[in-house]
């Protein structure tokens, strides 16, 4: 089954989590089998670069021209031999050989058997790039990240910081819970989950958030179904705090589905604001509506529309949580590292700026825009903001220090989080406010 899942990922433009969820549902896996399938499938995607490097050296012949199923069987087998110890090596190899016989015949099964046995017996020497001679190649291979991305990061931060970031991206992710304080206090939720042996620990920076290593089964808990908490990374809450919505305000969430930020905005205003949730994906808007219902929050206004073209009467605040490369969430979305390229970033930048431009058209004088992403690439973050400010001199960056912990704020007043520094997803946010003084000066000039 995992070989089929990897084949789908290779050939279809579909995210790995969608492939996994579909396969689990189709095959009705037990909780134990589900956990093992998840570990191997996402583990292979996470370590695909390193596995590929090793297998190129173990393989006799033209590795790049071998059948896709051969590669994926070897990926699955080698991953288990390198990273898991719950299944004996002989069982891993036997399973790989059986799989190969059924799919592609004795020739390839014999070859797979020899490759995996040679690895276990230490008969094949694998040579890795030298860090001193080729730092980009060495980091890319050892920590299984695409070369182009490692090159960007080393240029920006140096080798040591890049290695730490790659290591953080390769850790098995935990999960963050956000308390719905309209239903339970943080203490009440903590005690409730402790009574059913769900271990959580409070965030050091936001009392509404808890951390947990339990990554499955949380959505089935009665406490979740009753709306006592949401599953949301703590970094994703920072743009909402930065927007600082107030009761009575009208707020537009311009790229809202599936609703993590919309629901947090509603909770921050004690369910006493008007939130217009805009998204072009109708099915994801249905998920947002389900989340609002589960949390017992005002339905607000849900609009199926491209955020670049949405129009309305002037509003108080706009959140632009823009579509991005997702390169800040590689721990949770391990496959994204292989699905992105530098051209992807350039393509997204045009969309991101267009969304920000439309946000400005929606805002009344003295209003606030928060622009946010879940990437750590400047081309999608501060450079987008800088382009916007050049076009709109009546806006300025308002420092995030007033709204979130200083540990997340850089010298330019932007929110930046990094997995290896903050133990959460990588993210960016900027608060943009209309300049009252400039508006007043322009108004005075017109009267004269």
C-alpha positions in Angstrom: 0.0 0.0 0.0 2.8 2.5 0.9 4.5 1.8 -2.5 1.2 2.7 -4.2 0.9 5.9 -2.1 4.4 6.9 -3.0 3.7 6.2 -6.7 0.6 8.5 -6.5 2.8 11.2 -4.9 5.3 10.9 -7.7 2.9 11.2 -10.5 0.0 13.4 -9.2 -0.1 17.0 -8.1 -1.6 16.0 -4.7 -0.4 16.7 -1.2 0.9 13.8 0.8 -1.6 14.2 3.6 -4.5 13.9 1.2 -3.0 10.7 -0.3 -2.5 9.3 3.2 -6.0 10.1 4.5 -7.6 8.6 1.4 -5.5 5.4 1.7 -6.3 5.0 5.4 -10.0 5.5 4.8 -10.0 3.1 1.9 -8.2 0.2 3.6 -9.9 0.7 7.1 -6.6 0.4 8.9 -6.4 -0.3 12.6 -4.8 2.4 14.8 -1.6 0.5 15.0 -1.3 -0.1 11.3 -2.3 3.5 10.6 0.5 4.8 12.8 3.1 2.5 11.1 1.9 3.5 7.7 2.1 7.2 8.6 5.6 6.8 10.0 6.9 5.0 6.9 5.1 7.1 4.2 6.0 10.5 5.6 9.4 9.3 6.8 10.3 8.2 3.2 9.2 11.6 1.9 11.2 13.4 4.6 14.4 11.5 4.1 13.9 10.9 0.3 17.0 13.0 -0.6 19.4 11.0 1.6 17.8 7.6 0.7 18.2 8.5 -2.9 21.9 9.4 -2.5 22.6 6.1 -0.7 20.7 3.9 -3.2 22.4 5.5 -6.2 25.7 4.1 -4.7 24.3 0.7 -3.8 22.5 0.2 -7.1 24.4 -1.6 -9.9 23.2 -0.2 -13.1 21.4 3.0 -14.1 19.4 4.0 -11.0 17.7 6.9 -12.7 16.2 4.6 -15.3 15.0 1.9 -13.0 11.2 1.4 -12.6 9.4 3.8 -10.2 8.1 0.8 -8.2 11.6 -0.5 -7.8 12.8 2.8 -6.4 9.8 3.1 -4.0 10.2 -0.5 -2.7 13.8 0.3 -2.0 12.9 3.6 -0.4 10.5 1.9 2.0 12.9 -0.9 2.8 15.9 1.2 3.4 14.0 3.7 5.5 12.9 1.0 7.8 16.4 -0.4 8.1 17.9 3.0 8.8 15.3 4.6 11.1 13.0 1.9 12.6 13.9 -0.9 15.0 10.4 -2.3 15.7 10.6 -4.7 12.6 13.6 -7.1 12.3 15.8 -6.6 9.3 15.1 -10.0 7.8 11.3 -9.2 7.9 11.8 -5.9 6.2 13.9 -7.5 3.4 11.4 -10.4 3.0 8.5 -8.0 2.6 10.4 -6.0 0.0 11.3 -9.1 -2.0 7.7 -10.4 -1.8 6.4 -7.0 -2.9 8.8 -6.9 -5.9 8.0 -10.4 -7.0 4.3 -9.6 -7.1 4.8 -6.3 -9.0 7.8 -6.7 -11.3 9.1 -10.3 -11.2 12.1 -12.3 -10.0 14.9 -10.3 -11.6 14.1 -7.1 -9.7 13.2 -8.9 -6.5 16.6 -10.6 -6.5 18.3 -7.2 -7.1 16.3 -5.6 -4.3 17.2 -8.5 -2.0 21.0 -8.1 -2.7 20.9 -4.3 -2.2 19.2 -4.4 1.1 21.2 -7.3 2.4 24.5 -5.6 1.4 23.4 -2.5 3.4 22.5 -4.6 6.5 25.8 -6.5 6.3 27.8 -3.4 5.8 29.3 -4.7 2.5 28.6 -1.5 0.6 30.5 1.6 1.4 28.6 4.8 0.9 30.5 8.1 0.5 28.8 11.4 1.4 29.8 14.9 0.3 32.4 16.5 2.5 31.2 19.4 4.5 34.4 21.4 4.2 34.7 20.9 0.5 31.0 21.1 -0.6 28.9 22.5 2.2 25.8 22.9 0.1 25.9 19.3 -1.2 26.8 17.9 2.2 24.0 19.6 4.1 21.5 18.8 1.3 22.3 15.1 1.3 22.8 14.5 5.0 19.7 16.4 6.1 17.6 15.5 3.0 16.7 19.0 1.7 16.7 20.2 -1.9 20.1 21.7 -3.0 18.6 25.0 -4.2 16.9 25.6 -0.8 20.1 24.8 1.2 22.1 27.1 -1.0 19.6 30.0 -0.3 19.8 29.3 3.5 23.5 29.0 3.7 23.9 32.3 1.8 21.6 34.0 4.3 22.6 32.4 7.6 25.7 30.3 7.1 26.2 26.5 7.5 25.7 26.2 11.2 22.2 27.8 11.3 21.2 26.0 8.2 22.0 22.7 9.7 20.0 23.5 12.8 17.0 24.5 10.7 17.2 21.3 8.6 17.5 19.2 11.7 14.4 20.9 13.1 12.5 20.3 9.8 13.3 16.6 10.1 12.0 16.1 13.6 8.7 14.4 14.0 6.2 17.2 14.7 4.1 17.6 17.8 0.9 19.5 17.8 -0.5 22.7 19.3 -3.9 23.1 20.9 -5.6 26.5 21.2 -8.1 26.8 24.1 -11.5 28.2 23.2 -11.6 30.6 26.2 -15.3 31.3 25.5 -16.0 27.7 26.7 -13.1 26.7 29.0 -10.3 28.4 30.8 -6.8 27.0 30.1 -6.7 25.4 33.5 -10.0 23.7 33.0 -9.0 22.3 29.6 -5.6 21.1 31.1 -7.4 19.3 33.9 -10.0 17.8 31.6 -7.4 16.4 29.2 -5.2 15.2 32.1 -8.2 13.2 33.5 -8.3 11.2 30.2 -4.5 10.9 30.1 -3.8 13.3 27.3 -0.5 14.9 28.1 -0.2 18.6 27.2 2.1 21.3 28.5 1.4 25.1 28.4 3.1 27.4 26.0 5.7 29.7 27.4 4.4 32.7 25.5 0.6 32.4 25.1 -1.7 31.0 27.8 -4.3 30.1 25.2 -1.9 27.5 23.7 -0.7 24.1 24.8 1.8 21.7 23.2 1.3 17.9 22.9 3.3 15.0 21.4 0.1 13.1 20.7 -0.5 13.7 17.0 -3.4 11.4 16.4 -6.8 11.0 17.9 -7.2 14.5 19.2 -10.0 15.4 16.8 -12.0 12.3 18.0 -12.0 13.5 21.7 -15.2 14.7 23.1 -13.5 17.9 24.3 -12.7 18.7 20.6 -16.1 17.8 19.4 -17.7 20.1 22.0 -15.5 23.0 20.8 -13.3 23.3 23.9 -10.1 23.6 21.8 -8.8 23.8 18.2 -5.7 22.3 16.7 -3.5 25.2 15.5 0.2 25.9 15.6 1.2 28.7 17.9 2.9 30.5 15.1 -0.4 30.7 13.3 -2.0 32.6 16.2 0.6 35.4 16.1 -1.0 37.2 13.0 -4.3 37.3 14.8 -2.8 38.8 17.9 -0.9 41.3 15.7 -4.2 42.3 14.1 -5.6 42.9 17.6 -9.3 42.8 16.6 -11.7 44.5 19.0 -15.4 43.9 19.8 -17.6 45.7 17.4 -15.1 45.9 14.5 -15.6 44.6 11.0 -12.8 42.4 10.0 -12.1 40.6 6.7 -10.1 37.4 6.6 -9.1 37.4 3.0 -7.8 33.9 2.6 -9.7 32.3 5.4 -10.3 28.5 4.9 -10.2 26.2 6.7 -10.7 28.7 9.5 -8.0 28.5 12.1 -7.4 32.2 12.1 -11.0 33.2 11.5 -12.1 31.3 14.6 -9.2 32.7 16.7 -10.2 36.3 15.7 -13.7 35.6 16.8 -12.5 34.2 20.1 -10.2 37.2 20.7 -13.2 39.6 20.3 -15.4 37.4 22.6 -17.6 36.6 19.6 -18.7 40.2 19.4 -17.2 41.3 16.0 -18.3 40.9 12.4 -15.8 38.7 10.5 -16.1 38.3 6.8 -14.4 35.1 5.7 -13.3 35.0 2.1 -11.9 32.0 0.2 -12.1 30.8 -3.4 -12.3 27.1 -2.4 -15.9 26.2 -1.6 -15.1 22.9 0.0 -12.6 24.4 2.4 -15.2 27.1 3.2 -17.5 24.3 4.3 -14.8 23.1 6.7 -14.6 26.7 8.1 -18.4 26.7 8.6 -18.1 23.3 10.5 -15.4 24.8 12.7 -17.5 27.8 13.5 -20.4 25.6 14.4 -18.2 23.3 16.5 -16.8 26.2 18.5 -20.2 27.8 18.8 -19.0 31.0 17.2 -21.1 33.4 15.2 -21.4 32.2 11.6 -20.4 35.7 10.4 -20.3 36.0 6.6 -18.7 33.4 4.4 -17.9 34.4 0.9 -16.7 32.1 -1.9 -14.5 34.5 -3.9 -10.9 35.0 -5.1 -9.4 37.4 -2.5 -7.9 39.5 -5.2 -11.3 40.5 -6.5 -13.4 40.6 -3.3 -15.1 44.0 -2.7 -17.2 45.4 0.1 -17.9 48.5 2.1 -14.9 49.9 4.0 -13.8 47.7 6.9 -11.8 48.2 10.1 -9.1 45.5 9.6 -8.0 43.0 7.0 -6.0 39.8 7.5 -4.1 38.6 4.5 -2.9 35.2 5.3 -1.4 34.7 1.8 -0.9 31.5 -0.1 2.8 30.8 0.0 5.5 28.2 -0.5 5.0 26.7 3.0 8.7 26.5 3.5 8.3 27.3 7.2 6.2 24.2 7.9 8.5 21.5 6.5 8.4 19.5 9.7 4.6 19.0 9.3 4.6 19.0 5.5 7.7 17.0 4.7 6.8 16.6 1.1 6.7 20.3 0.3 10.5 20.5 0.1 10.4 18.4 -3.0 7.3 20.1 -4.5 8.7 23.6 -4.4 11.3 25.5 -6.5 12.6 29.0 -6.9 10.2 29.6 -9.7 7.4 28.7 -7.3 8.4 31.5 -5.0 8.5 34.0 -8.0 5.0 32.9 -9.1 3.5 33.2 -5.7 5.0 36.7 -5.1 2.7 38.2 -7.8 -0.4 36.7 -6.1 0.7 37.8 -2.7 1.2 41.4 -3.7 -2.2 41.4 -5.5 -4.0 40.2 -2.4 -2.3 42.9 -0.3 -3.3 45.6 -2.9 -6.9 44.5 -2.7 -6.8 44.6 1.1 -5.8 48.3 0.9 -8.9 48.9 -1.3 -11.1 47.4 1.4 -9.8 49.4 4.3 -11.2 52.6 5.7 -8.8 55.5 6.8 -6.9 54.6 10.0 -7.5 50.9 9.3 -5.0 48.1 9.8 -3.8 45.3 7.5 -1.8 42.3 8.7 0.0 40.4 6.0 1.2 36.9 7.0 2.6 33.7 5.6 3.9 30.3 6.8 7.2 30.7 4.9 10.6 32.0 5.9 11.6 33.3 2.5 12.1 37.1 2.3 10.9 37.1 -1.3 7.4 36.2 -0.1 7.6 38.2 3.1 9.4 41.6 3.7 10.0 42.1 0.0 6.3 41.9 -0.7 5.7 44.4 2.1 8.4 46.7 0.8 6.9 46.7 -2.7 3.5 47.5 -1.2 4.9 50.4 0.9 6.6 51.9 -2.2 3.2 52.0 -3.9 1.4 53.2 -0.8 3.4 55.9 1.0 0.3 56.5 3.2 1.0 53.2 5.0 3.8 52.4 7.5 4.9 49.3 9.4 3.7 49.3 13.0 6.1 47.4 15.2 4.9 44.0 16.4 6.5 44.6 19.8 3.2 46.1 21.1 1.2 43.0 20.3 3.4 39.9 20.6 6.4 38.7 22.6 9.7 40.5 21.6 11.3 37.1 21.0 9.3 36.9 17.8 10.0 40.4 16.5 13.0 41.5 14.4 14.6 44.9 14.1 12.3 45.9 11.3 9.2 45.3 13.6 8.2 42.1 11.7 7.1 38.9 13.3 9.5 36.1 12.3 9.4 32.6 13.8 11.8 29.7 13.0 11.5 26.0 13.9 15.0 25.7 15.2 14.8 28.9 17.3 11.2 29.0 18.6 10.1 25.3 18.5 7.2 26.1 16.3 6.5 26.5 12.6 8.3 29.1 10.6 6.2 32.1 9.8 6.1 35.9 9.0 3.7 38.7 9.8 3.7 42.5 9.4 1.2 45.0 10.7 0.5 47.8 8.2 -1.3 51.0 9.3 -2.4 54.0 7.4 -0.4 57.1 8.3 -2.8 59.6 9.8 -0.3 62.5 9.6 0.2 62.0 5.9 -3.5 61.7 5.3 -4.1 64.9 7.2 -1.4 66.8 5.3 -2.8 65.6 2.0 -6.3 66.7 3.1 -5.0 70.2 4.1 -3.3 70.6 0.8 -6.4 69.8 -1.1 -8.4 72.5 0.9 -5.8 75.1 0.1 
